[in-house]
Amino acid sequence: MTAQDDIRSRPARKVSATDVPDDMAMLGAAAELTRDIARARPDIYWPDMLVSAAIGYAALAGTILAPSWPLAVLSGWVAVFALYRALLFIHELTHIHRDALPGFRLGWNLLVGIPMLTPSFMYEGVHTLHHARVRYGTIEDPEYLPLGLMKPWALPAFILIAALLPVGLLIRHAILVPLGVVIPPLRRQVWAQASGLSINPSFRRRPVEGEFARMVFWQELGASLWAITLLVSTRWLGWRPLLIALAVVSATAVLNQIRTLVAHLWVNDGGTMSLTAQYLDSVNVPPPELLSPLWAPVGLRYHALHHLLPSLPYHSLGEAHRRLSAHLGADSTYARSSFPGLAALLGILARRTMLVR
């Protein structure tokens, strides 16, 4: 039975820890077989991030300055995919050890996070809650909604909301954050409800303190100054460059939302899940599928494997997948989270929502 057939045969119901006991052989193999590839390599991280950002910004400039619509559209899509890849290094920043890549967090924020109005504090301290064993899939998980148990209309709405993200970020950083300096209740509300890249509308972020609070201050200051500069620049440059940039960022947000839509099967409705159940609720799209590096870059095509080994650097996930697949075999629990591609996953999720009553 293939992974698709297995999922199709399951009713649209709650998944919990009691449904799926932990596969200790898989968990043990995942830890043992990847010890020698667990180090983040700066010679891979830095060039990948820098080249992606450089291509993205150059293509964005080409989109704004293009003499014709065909060239603008072509350049725009290059900008979308390149900036999308550069942005998704925010995911790596939440997992790598703070001393693993000296200067990478600062460099990424200066080159990508702040210019794209998505500094790393918006994911750090939020995404790790999604990986907490007792929080995954519960009301305390900022990155989980039981989409597989919701009505079909929830799926397009989930995607379309992402299109508004760049406008929301611009308003947050240019208007709400400065106002929050003089209106403390607004500041607290903005932090609780609009400071994290989450999809769970019930999630409220707790106040931060210590060294992380100082990092948040500088990142938020930089993002606010940049957002204000963008708005002020329209006085001399007009609105066209900013609107084109917002459209490109909007497209990257929609692309990421589609990836998020198929990162899990979304069949838990709030109960605590075993680690193996969490793995089986997550998705790998390994080779020979060729397009997943575009829509799920920086290792996110191995999202289920990432949930087994959250701290494994993205450049090691492909090798880890090959080792585990060879060791555990095609009939193993591990193989059940592999799927052939984006269209198949969207189809499975859409069909499941149609079974919900």
C-alpha positions, -999 to +999 in steps of 0.1 A: +000+000+000+014+034-009+013+064+013-015+080-008-036+048-006-030+046+032-042+082+037-072+078+014-083+048+034-083+067+067-115+083+078-115+120+086-111+117+123-089+127+153-054+113+155-039+111+190-011+094+209-032+064+217-039+058+179-002+055+170+024+042+194+059+053+189+080+033+165+112+030+186+131+013+158+125+043+135+133+069+162+165+051+172+177+047+136+170+084+129+193+094+158+220+068+152+223+071+114+227+109+113+252+117+140+280+123+115+260+148+094+245+169+122+269+199+119+257+230+101+282+240+074+289+277+070+304+270+035+269+259+024+247+283+044+264+315+036+267+311-002+232+297-006+216+326+014+238+353-003+233+341-038+195+336-033+192+372-019+213+387-046+194+370-074+161+379-057+169+416-053+184+419-088+152+403-103+130+426-082+149+456-096+145+441-131+107+438-125+104+474-114+126+487-143+115+463-171+106+480-203+078+456-211+052+435-193+066+401-205+100+409-191+085+423-159+065+391-153+095+368-160+117+388-138+090+390-112+088+352-109+125+349-107+124+373-078+096+354-061+114+320-061+148+335-052+135+357-024+113+328-012+144+307-008+163+334+010+134+341+033+131+304+043+165+305+060+144+320+089+134+284+095+170+273+099+177+301+123+151+287+148+168+254+150+206+258+146+226+262+178+233+299+185+271+293+181+269+271+150+271+298+124+288+330+138+272+361+123+247+343+102+216+355+122+228+391+120+237+388+083+204+373+074+184+399+093+203+428+077+202+414+042+168+396+041+148+397+073+146+435+078+144+444+041+115+419+037+099+432+069+102+397+084+130+398+110+139+365+127+122+373+160+089+367+142+097+330+139+122+325+167+105+316+199+073+307+180+083+279+156+099+259+184+065+256+201+053+237+170+080+211+177+073+208+214+062+172+219+032+180+241+021+210+220+021+198+184-014+198+170-029+213+202-045+247+208-010+258+221+006+251+187+009+284+168+014+266+135-014+241+135-050+241+123-070+209+117-074+218+080-080+181+071-110+181+094-125+215+082-149+223+054-135+226+018-139+264+017-113+267+045-085+257+020-088+286-005-094+310+024-063+298+041-042+306+009-059+339+001-052+353+035-015+350+029-018+375+000-025+403+025+006+395+046+030+422+031+004+449+036-001+437+072+037+437+078+040+472+064+012+485+087+026+467+117+062+480+114+055+515+101+024+524+121+015+501+150+050+496+164+057+534+166+023+540+181+029+512+206+059+532+220+034+558+233+004+536+238+016+506+260-017+486+257-014+487+219+022+476+222+012+446+243-016+437+219+006+440+188+032+417+205+006+391+216-013+389+183+009+403+155+045+394+163+047+358+152+044+339+119+016+317+130-016+302+115-035+295+147-058+325+153-060+315+190-023+318+196-011+346+218+026+353+222+039+357+257+062+387+267+099+382+261+127+390+284+165+390+288+188+387+258+160+378+234+141+409+243+172+430+235+175+413+201+138+419+195+142+456+202+170+461+176+153+440+150+120+457+155+136+491+154+154+483+121+122+469+105+102+500+116+127+525+103+128+506+070+090+504+067+087+541+073+114+548+048+095+527+022+064+548+027+082+581+027+100+572-005+068+572-024+068+610-022+097+610-047+095+576-064+057+573-066+038+542-055+046+520-084+080+506-071+065+499-037+034+483-051+054+460-073+076+450-044+045+443-023+031+421-051+063+401-053+063+396-015+026+387-016+034+360-042+061+346-020+037+346+009+011+327-011+037+302-023+048+296+013+011+292+024+006+266-003+037+248+010+024+250+045-009+236+033+008+204+023+035+202+050+011+182+072-020+161+068-037+183+095-059+155+110-054+162+147-081+181+164-064+190+196-052+159+214-016+152+224+002+130+198+030+106+200+062+115+181+054+088+155+019+101+151+033+136+146+057+122+120+028+104+101+008+137+102+038+153+084+050+150+048+082+142+028+083+148-009+116+132-018+132+125-052+124+117-080+100+146-076+118+175-094+098+206-085+097+203-047+131+221-043+113+252-058+081+252-037+097+236-006+133+248-006+160+248+021+152+212+031+115+217+036+107+189+011+117+166+040+093+181+065+083+149+082+120+139+086+126+174+100+100+166+127+120+135+136+153+155+136+145+192+141+181+203+146+195+185+116+207+212+091+188+214+058+218+203+037+219+170+055+183+160+052+186+144+017+214+121+029+195+113+061+165+104+040+185+081+018+201+064+048+168+058+067+150+046+036+177+021+029+179+009+065+142+007+073+128-004+039+098+004+018+073-012+042+084+007+072+066+034+092+092+059+078+082+053+042+045+061+050+052+098+051+066+101+015+044+115-012+049+120-050+043+157-053+023+189-046-007+181-068-012+147-051-010+162-016-035+190-025-058+164-039-057+142-008-063+172+015-092+185-006-108+150-007-105+146+030-123+180+036-152+168+014-157+138+038-161+161+068-196+164+081 
